[in-house]
Amino acid sequence: MTEIAQIRQWDMFEIELSGPDDGNPFVDVAISAEFRFKNRAVPVDGFYDGQGRYKVRFMPDEIGSWRFTTMSSAPQLDGQSGEFLCVEPRETSHGPVRVTQDHHFVYADGTPYWPIGTTCYVWNHQGDTLEEQTLTTLKESAFNKIRMCVFPKDYDFNKNEPCLYPYEGSVDEGFDFTRFNPAFFAHLEQRINDLQALGIEADLILFHPYDRWGFSDMGAEADNRYLRYVTARLASFPNVWWSFANEYDLMKGKSLNDWDRFFRIVQEHDPAQHLRSIHNCRGFYDHGKPWVTHSSIQHADLGRVREWRNTYGKPVVVDECCYEGNIPHGWGNISARELVHRFWLGTAQGGYVGHGETYCHPEDILWWSKGGILHGDSPTRIAFLREILEAAPHGMTPVELVRNADTIGQPGEFYLAYLGATQPSYKVLALPDDKEFEVEIIDAWAMTVTKAPGRYSGQTRVDLPSRPHLALLVSRV
């Protein structure tokens, strides 16, 4: 009797079969499978992995017995069947991130998730030495999400060739957009696995305009094929998010109908239904469309987060609010203090904010693009904010507490108010008359928490040290 394989919940189950390797299997051979759990059926696309290997990957989300049957245009791949047992997840595995309570995020097992992200566009294209250094830096940081590109990038400070290309061909002779390079995608998968081991979500940017190889303008048929292939290969990773573009509105060769189509392709073919967003330069995509799970926004004015929250009714993630650094570009030379201020302001308006760093480097190794090590002063202070948030109630919403201070909390129980760049000597809080509260004064820059003396109720005054970037943490006794 053959022993039934056991797969942990939210791990990857993979079917590998040998099949035809003549012609062009990427376009000539179709393979998929149906996975069944009790009376539930889940269709899953497979893919060709080169050298006659065909794979179908699946991430089981329910504990118990699963069965599968393959379907294929190639007879030797069709009708293959089997079963496996899905067992308890690993202690560190919480499943894919989902939207909860309209404006927040949670892991599939119910564990709260606060996205504290960074941008490292093409760190995964830099070779093992620099990539391993980036992973070491991430391990020592507080970041639990990273924005990264599938395709390589051509832009200022990004002129080196990638180690691998996504398609067969060469820079000199061109690339064949009907033939993927499995080695490229295997390397990407390794880096996604490395991030998963660190508890970091991989926010994968599927398209971007900064290109000299032709990947940004492959034509509709090639774009569709690419999205199907990427989804088939990567949807079984629990820590994947789909970001359909970085600065989609700069890709003039693609229309709004194209972007709508891209969303629908991935939505239809992703059995795990990972989070889906799209990032802008100037004009916003309509984040209210049903296939968008959350708003991914580039904007320097974090005072508008509450507006976007109300407009779209979804989580707001300001993935790019300018970067701490010293490059000539205006978006890449704000101070660490200003970036920390924007983090706190966006958070206190009920959103989430992303980090980036762009300090000049003699070898053009800027964190925002190539990774390496962090040089700035904001990451430790962002880590401090993450500690405060993770100790607070999950699902906080914008509330009223103090004039001219954005506040989130749970009314009558808990408040987190940010006083911004002002430096008042005191503030008056509007607390419930019938409850008592303790107040802690937070210095967002100095990373200190000082308990205010006494207890507070009703309309009450709290004295402050007259410094900028203070916050108040008010909790019911």
C-alpha positions in Angstrom: 0.0 0.0 0.0 1.4 3.4 -1.0 1.8 5.8 1.9 -0.3 9.0 1.4 1.8 12.2 1.3 1.2 14.7 4.1 1.3 18.4 3.3 1.0 21.1 5.9 -1.7 23.7 5.5 -0.6 26.6 3.3 2.5 24.7 2.2 3.0 23.9 -1.5 1.9 20.5 -2.9 3.5 19.9 -6.3 2.6 17.4 -9.1 5.5 16.8 -11.4 5.0 14.8 -14.6 7.2 14.0 -17.6 5.8 14.9 -21.0 6.6 16.1 -24.6 9.6 18.4 -25.0 9.5 18.8 -28.8 8.1 21.9 -30.5 7.3 24.7 -28.0 5.6 23.1 -24.9 5.0 26.6 -23.4 2.3 27.2 -26.0 1.6 23.7 -27.5 0.8 21.8 -24.3 -1.9 22.7 -21.8 -1.9 21.1 -18.3 -4.1 21.7 -15.3 -5.6 19.8 -12.4 -8.7 19.7 -10.3 -8.2 19.4 -6.5 -11.2 18.2 -4.5 -11.9 18.5 -0.8 -15.2 16.9 0.3 -17.7 18.6 -2.1 -15.4 21.4 -3.1 -13.5 21.5 -6.4 -10.6 23.8 -7.1 -9.3 24.1 -10.7 -5.5 24.9 -10.8 -3.4 25.7 -13.9 -0.1 24.0 -14.4 3.0 25.1 -16.3 5.9 23.8 -18.3 9.2 23.9 -16.4 11.6 22.9 -19.2 13.4 19.7 -20.0 10.1 17.7 -20.4 8.9 18.6 -16.9 5.3 19.7 -16.3 4.1 20.9 -12.9 0.9 21.8 -11.1 1.2 23.5 -7.8 -1.4 23.9 -5.1 -1.6 25.5 -1.7 -4.1 23.5 0.4 -6.1 25.8 2.7 -8.2 23.2 4.6 -7.0 20.3 6.8 -8.1 16.9 5.7 -8.0 14.6 2.7 -7.5 16.1 -0.8 -7.7 14.3 -4.2 -6.6 15.5 -7.6 -6.9 14.6 -11.3 -4.9 16.2 -14.1 -6.2 17.4 -17.4 -4.0 18.0 -20.4 -3.9 18.2 -24.2 -1.0 15.7 -24.0 -2.3 12.2 -23.5 0.6 11.1 -21.2 -0.2 14.0 -18.8 -4.0 13.6 -18.8 -6.0 11.7 -16.2 -3.2 11.3 -13.6 -4.7 11.1 -10.2 -3.7 10.9 -6.6 -4.4 12.2 -3.0 -2.6 13.7 -0.1 -3.5 14.6 3.5 -3.3 18.2 4.6 -2.2 18.5 8.2 -1.7 21.2 10.8 0.4 24.2 9.6 3.8 25.0 10.8 4.0 27.0 13.9 5.4 30.0 12.0 2.9 29.7 9.1 -0.3 31.8 9.2 -1.3 31.5 5.6 -1.9 34.3 3.0 -2.8 37.8 4.0 -6.4 38.8 3.6 -8.4 42.0 3.9 -10.5 42.2 7.1 -13.0 44.8 8.5 -12.8 46.7 5.1 -9.7 48.6 5.9 -7.2 46.2 7.6 -5.3 43.0 7.0 -5.2 39.6 8.7 -3.5 36.3 8.0 -5.7 33.4 6.9 -5.6 31.9 10.4 -6.8 35.2 12.0 -3.5 36.5 13.2 -3.4 40.3 12.8 -1.1 41.7 10.1 0.3 45.3 10.1 2.1 45.9 6.8 5.3 47.7 7.5 6.8 47.6 4.0 9.9 48.7 2.1 10.7 49.0 -1.6 13.6 47.1 -3.1 12.7 47.0 -6.8 15.2 44.7 -8.3 17.2 43.3 -5.4 16.4 39.8 -6.8 18.3 40.6 -10.0 21.7 41.4 -8.4 23.5 38.1 -8.0 23.9 35.9 -4.9 26.4 38.0 -3.0 24.3 41.2 -2.9 21.0 39.3 -2.6 22.2 37.4 0.4 23.4 40.7 2.0 19.9 42.1 1.4 18.3 39.1 3.1 20.6 39.6 6.1 19.6 43.2 6.3 15.9 42.3 6.1 16.3 39.7 8.8 17.6 42.4 11.1 14.9 44.9 10.2 11.2 45.4 11.1 10.0 45.2 7.5 7.4 42.5 6.9 6.6 43.4 3.2 8.8 44.2 0.3 7.9 45.6 -3.1 9.9 43.9 -5.8 9.8 43.5 -9.6 9.5 40.4 -11.6 11.2 42.0 -14.6 14.6 43.7 -14.5 14.7 47.5 -14.4 16.5 50.2 -16.5 16.6 53.6 -14.8 19.0 56.0 -13.0 21.3 54.0 -10.8 20.0 50.8 -12.5 22.1 50.3 -15.6 23.6 46.9 -14.9 22.3 43.8 -16.7 20.4 41.2 -14.6 22.0 37.8 -14.0 19.1 36.0 -15.7 16.3 37.0 -18.2 12.7 35.8 -18.1 12.7 34.6 -21.7 14.9 32.6 -23.9 17.1 34.8 -26.1 19.7 37.6 -25.5 20.1 41.3 -25.4 21.8 41.3 -28.8 19.5 38.9 -30.6 16.2 39.7 -28.8 13.9 37.6 -26.7 11.3 35.0 -27.6 8.2 35.9 -25.7 6.7 32.5 -26.3 9.5 30.7 -24.5 10.0 31.4 -20.8 13.4 30.8 -19.0 12.6 28.3 -16.2 15.9 29.2 -14.5 14.9 32.8 -14.1 11.6 31.8 -12.4 13.3 29.2 -10.2 15.6 31.9 -8.9 12.6 34.2 -8.2 10.9 31.4 -6.4 14.0 30.8 -4.2 14.0 34.5 -3.2 10.2 34.4 -2.4 10.9 31.3 -0.2 13.8 33.2 1.4 11.4 36.1 2.2 8.8 33.6 3.6 11.4 32.2 6.0 11.8 35.7 7.3 8.1 36.4 7.6 8.1 38.9 4.8 5.4 39.3 2.2 6.6 39.5 -1.4 4.6 42.3 -3.1 5.4 41.3 -6.7 5.3 44.0 -9.3 4.2 42.4 -12.6 4.8 45.3 -15.0 6.8 48.5 -15.0 7.8 51.1 -17.5 11.6 51.2 -16.8 12.6 48.8 -19.5 15.2 48.4 -22.3 14.5 44.7 -23.2 11.0 44.9 -24.5 9.2 43.3 -21.5 7.0 46.4 -21.0 5.6 46.2 -24.6 5.3 42.5 -25.5 1.8 42.8 -27.0 -1.5 41.6 -25.6 -1.0 37.9 -26.4 2.4 37.7 -24.7 1.2 39.8 -21.7 -1.7 37.3 -21.2 0.6 34.3 -21.5 3.0 35.8 -19.0 0.3 36.5 -16.4 -1.1 32.9 -16.7 2.5 31.5 -16.4 3.4 33.6 -13.4 0.2 32.9 -11.7 0.5 29.1 -12.2 4.1 29.2 -10.9 3.7 31.5 -7.9 0.1 31.4 -6.6 1.0 28.5 -4.4 3.4 30.6 -2.3 1.5 32.0 0.8 3.5 35.2 1.0 2.8 36.5 -2.5 0.9 39.7 -3.3 0.1 40.8 -6.9 1.0 44.4 -7.7 0.0 44.8 -11.4 2.3 47.7 -12.0 4.7 50.2 -10.7 3.6 53.6 -12.1 1.0 52.0 -14.4 0.1 55.4 -15.9 3.6 55.8 -17.4 3.1 52.7 -19.6 1.4 54.5 -22.5 1.2 51.4 -24.6 -1.4 49.9 -22.2 -4.9 51.2 -21.9 -7.2 51.1 -18.9 -9.0 48.1 -20.5 -5.6 46.3 -20.6 -5.1 46.8 -16.9 -8.7 45.7 -16.2 -8.0 42.6 -18.3 -4.8 41.8 -16.4 -6.6 42.0 -13.0 -9.3 39.7 -14.2 -6.8 37.1 -15.7 -5.0 36.8 -12.3 -8.2 36.9 -10.3 -9.7 34.1 -12.4 -6.6 31.9 -12.4 -5.3 32.3 -8.8 -6.9 29.6 -6.6 -5.5 31.3 -3.5 -6.9 34.7 -4.3 -3.8 36.7 -3.2 -4.1 40.4 -2.6 -4.2 42.5 -5.8 -3.3 46.2 -6.2 -1.8 48.7 -8.7 0.6 51.6 -8.2 0.4 55.0 -9.8 2.7 57.9 -10.7 0.3 60.8 -11.3 -3.2 59.6 -12.0 -5.0 57.0 -9.8 -6.4 53.8 -11.1 -10.0 53.3 -9.8 -9.2 51.3 -6.6 -12.9 50.8 -6.1 -13.1 48.2 -8.9 -14.1 44.8 -7.6 -10.9 43.0 -8.5 -8.8 45.5 -6.5 -8.3 44.3 -2.9 -6.5 47.4 -1.6 -5.2 50.8 -2.6 -1.5 51.0 -3.4 -0.7 54.7 -3.7 2.2 56.9 -4.5 1.7 60.3 -3.0 3.6 62.7 -0.7 0.6 64.1 1.1 -0.2 61.6 3.9 -2.9 64.0 5.1 -5.2 62.6 2.4 -5.1 59.0 3.6 -8.5 59.3 5.4 -10.0 60.7 2.1 -8.7 57.7 0.1 -9.9 55.4 2.8 -13.4 56.8 2.6 -13.4 57.0 -1.2 -12.5 53.4 -1.9 -13.7 51.6 1.2 -10.6 49.5 1.2 -7.2 49.4 3.0 -5.0 52.3 2.0 -1.3 51.4 1.6 0.9 54.4 0.6 3.6 52.3 -0.8 5.6 55.3 -1.9 5.5 58.6 -0.1 9.1 59.7 -1.2 12.3 58.1 0.1 14.8 58.9 2.7 18.0 59.8 0.8 20.2 62.4 -1.0 19.8 61.7 -4.7 18.9 64.8 -6.9 15.4 63.6 -7.6 12.8 65.3 -5.4 11.1 62.0 -4.5 14.4 60.6 -3.2 15.9 63.2 -0.9 13.6 63.7 2.1 15.1 63.5 5.6 14.7 60.5 7.9 12.7 62.7 10.3 10.3 63.6 7.5 9.8 60.0 6.5 9.1 59.0 10.1 6.6 61.9 10.3 4.8 60.6 7.2 4.7 57.1 8.6 3.0 58.3 11.8 0.6 60.7 9.9 -0.5 58.0 7.5 -1.0 55.5 10.3 -3.0 58.0 12.5 -5.3 58.6 9.5 -6.1 54.9 9.3 -3.7 53.8 6.6 -0.4 52.0 6.1 2.9 53.5 4.8 5.9 52.2 3.0 9.6 52.9 3.4 12.3 53.5 0.9 15.9 54.6 1.0 18.0 56.3 -1.8 21.4 57.4 -0.5 24.1 57.9 -3.1 26.6 55.0 -3.3 29.9 54.8 -5.2 28.7 51.6 -6.8 25.1 52.7 -7.3 23.9 50.2 -4.7 20.8 52.1 -3.5 18.5 50.2 -1.2 15.4 51.3 -3.1 16.5 49.4 -6.1 19.3 46.9 -5.5 19.2 46.3 -1.8 22.4 45.7 0.2 22.5 47.4 3.5 20.4 50.3 5.1 22.2 53.6 5.8 19.4 55.8 7.0 17.9 56.7 10.4 14.3 55.9 9.7 14.2 52.1 9.9 14.8 51.9 13.6 12.1 54.4 14.2 9.7 52.6 11.9 10.5 49.5 13.9 9.5 51.4 17.1 6.2 52.3 15.4 5.6 48.7 14.5 6.1 47.6 18.2 3.5 50.1 19.3 1.0 49.0 16.7 1.4 45.4 17.4 0.7 46.0 21.1 -2.4 47.9 20.2 -5.9 46.6 19.3 -6.2 45.4 15.8 -8.7 47.1 13.5 -8.5 50.6 14.8 -10.5 53.3 13.0 -10.2 57.1 12.8 -11.8 58.6 15.8 -12.0 62.0 17.5 -10.0 62.7 20.6 -8.1 65.9 20.4 -8.3 69.0 18.2 -5.8 69.1 15.3 -4.4 65.6 15.9 -5.2 62.6 13.7 -6.3 59.7 15.9 -7.1 56.0 15.4 -8.5 53.8 18.1 -11.5 52.0 19.6 -13.8 54.6 21.1 -14.0 54.4 24.9 -11.2 51.9 25.1 -8.0 52.9 23.3 -6.7 55.9 21.3 -3.4 56.6 19.4 -3.2 60.3 18.5 -0.3 61.9 16.5 0.4 65.5 17.1 2.5 66.0 14.0 5.2 68.6 13.5 3.7 71.0 16.1 5.2 71.3 19.5 2.4 72.2 21.9 2.9 72.5 25.7 -0.4 70.8 26.4 -3.4 69.2 24.7 -7.0 68.9 25.8 -8.5 65.4 25.3 -12.2 64.7 24.9 -12.5 61.4 26.9 -15.7 59.7 28.2 -16.8 61.1 31.5 -17.6 57.7 33.0 -14.3 55.9 32.4 -10.7 56.4 33.5 -7.7 56.4 31.2 -3.9 56.3 31.4 -1.9 58.5 29.0 1.5 57.7 27.6 3.5 60.4 25.7 5.4 59.0 22.8 8.3 60.7 21.1 8.3 59.2 17.6 11.8 60.4 16.9 13.6 59.8 20.2 11.7 56.5 20.5 10.6 57.1 24.1 7.4 56.4 26.0 6.7 58.5 29.1 3.7 57.8 31.3 1.8 61.0 32.2 1.0 61.3 35.9 -2.4 60.4 37.2 -5.6 59.2 35.4 -7.8 61.1 33.0 -11.5 61.3 32.3 -13.8 63.7 30.4 -12.6 67.0 29.0 -9.0 66.9 30.4 -5.7 68.5 29.9 -2.4 66.6 29.4 0.9 68.6 29.7 3.5 68.0 27.0 7.2 68.6 26.6 6.8 71.0 23.7 8.6 68.9 21.1 7.6 68.0 17.5 6.6 64.5 16.5 4.8 63.5 19.7 2.0 61.0 20.0 -0.4 60.1 22.7 -1.3 56.6 23.6 -4.5 56.6 25.7 -5.8 53.4 27.2 -8.7 52.6 29.5 -7.7 51.5 33.0 
